[in-house]
């Protein structure tokens, strides 16, 4: 049996091809898994459990079908869907994960994160992250009307795109010292995360100890999955058939 990890699908009504591939994935490969872990940014935007659109509802129904057939699913907040809450869990059957969280996989301790907290060179983003993760800010935002929340989320997405375009490539990647710190504090030698959209397996040392950082890819032009079983792990792309590239 195999445990599956994905992240950064950014499901959105403007990209039905991604949603279609995700639903196919849930109905095929994921059905044979020990468990499915989604490490953040399942949705491009999530403005509250009371405001899911038709595409998001389809994804939730797909997760519900998977969990009802006995496959556990765990979802971590991303920087786009940090407002996922208990109603989402009740409707999907998924369970929310803390960020970070330690998982033992076939005898290996693995630290799971979304990854955005590691991008500490991007100080403007870290300030924003601290603001929107504040419980008072979230309470005030969720108290707005759905139309108001949608308008603010749209403006935030436009601002994020402008920020990324104006920021040096290296600054939007993880900081090596921050990676070393979380591995040192956790005691793990393996870190698995998404967020950066730069799929790769990195080997390095922390205090003389061999460590590994595995980065999941996004689903913009193809799927990305990490398969992990008793024989080891494999980071793979998933070809998309049909739909826009």
GIRA-V627676 format. One record per backbone hydrogen bond with DSSP energy under -0.5 kcal/mol. NH is the residue of the N-H (numbers start at 0). CO is the residue of the C=O. E is the energy in kcal/mol with one decimal. If there is no record, write none. Layout:
[[NH,CO,E] [NH,CO,E]]
This chain:
[[2,227,-3.0] [3,34,-2.5] [4,225,-1.9] [5,36,-2.5] [7,39,-2.6] [8,40,-0.7] [9,40,-2.7] [10,41,-2.6] [14,11,-2.0] [17,14,-1.2] [18,14,-1.2] [19,15,-2.5] [20,16,-2.1] [21,17,-2.5] [22,18,-2.5] [23,19,-2.1] [24,20,-2.4] [25,21,-2.5] [26,22,-1.8] [27,23,-0.7] [27,24,-0.8] [29,24,-2.4] [30,27,-0.9] [31,27,-0.6] [31,28,-1.5] [32,29,-1.6] [33,1,-3.0] [34,1,-0.7] [35,71,-2.5] [36,3,-2.7] [37,73,-3.1] [38,5,-2.8] [38,36,-0.6] [39,37,-1.1] [43,10,-2.4] [44,10,-0.5] [45,79,-1.2] [50,47,-1.8] [56,52,-2.5] [57,53,-1.8] [58,54,-1.8] [59,55,-2.4] [60,56,-2.4] [61,57,-2.0] [62,58,-2.2] [63,59,-2.5] [64,60,-2.3] [65,61,-1.8] [66,62,-2.8] [67,63,-2.5] [68,64,-1.0] [68,65,-0.5] [69,66,-1.6] [70,65,-1.7] [71,33,-0.7] [71,69,-0.7] [73,35,-2.7] [74,94,-2.8] [75,37,-2.8] [76,96,-0.6] [83,80,-1.5] [88,84,-1.7] [89,85,-2.7] [90,86,-2.3] [91,87,-2.4] [92,88,-2.6] [94,72,-2.2] [96,74,-2.6] [99,111,-0.6] [100,111,-1.8] [102,109,-2.8] [104,102,-0.7] [104,107,-3.4] [105,103,-0.6] [107,104,-2.0] [109,102,-3.5] [109,107,-0.5] [110,189,-2.8] [111,100,-3.1] [111,109,-0.6] [112,191,-2.0] [117,114,-1.3] [118,115,-1.4] [119,117,-1.8] [121,118,-1.3] [122,120,-1.5] [125,121,-2.0] [126,122,-2.0] [127,123,-1.9] [128,124,-3.0] [129,125,-2.1] [130,126,-1.7] [131,127,-2.5] [132,128,-1.5] [133,130,-1.2] [137,133,-2.3] [138,134,-2.3] [139,135,-2.3] [140,136,-2.5] [141,137,-2.7] [142,138,-0.9] [143,140,-1.7] [148,144,-2.5] [149,145,-2.6] [150,146,-2.1] [151,147,-2.3] [152,148,-2.6] [153,149,-2.3] [154,150,-2.0] [155,151,-2.3] [156,152,-2.3] [157,153,-2.1] [158,154,-2.3] [159,155,-2.3] [160,156,-2.2] [161,157,-2.0] [162,158,-2.3] [163,159,-2.6] [164,160,-2.3] [165,161,-1.5] [166,162,-0.7] [166,163,-0.9] [170,167,-0.6] [171,167,-1.1] [171,168,-0.6] [172,169,-1.3] [174,117,-2.8] [178,174,-2.2] [179,175,-2.5] [180,176,-2.2] [181,177,-2.1] [182,178,-2.0] [183,179,-2.5] [184,180,-2.7] [185,181,-1.9] [186,182,-2.0] [188,108,-0.6] [189,108,-0.6] [190,211,-2.7] [191,110,-2.9] [192,213,-2.3] [193,113,-2.0] [195,193,-1.8] [199,214,-1.2] [201,212,-3.1] [203,210,-2.1] [205,208,-2.3] [208,205,-1.7] [209,207,-0.5] [210,203,-3.5] [211,188,-2.6] [212,201,-2.7] [213,190,-3.2] [214,199,-3.0] [215,192,-2.8] [215,213,-0.5] [218,7,-1.7] [222,237,-2.9] [224,235,-2.6] [225,4,-2.4] [226,224,-0.6] [226,233,-2.8] [227,2,-2.3] [227,225,-0.5] [228,231,-2.9] [231,228,-1.6] [233,226,-2.2] [235,224,-3.1] [235,233,-0.6] [237,222,-2.3] [238,236,-0.5] [241,239,-0.5]]
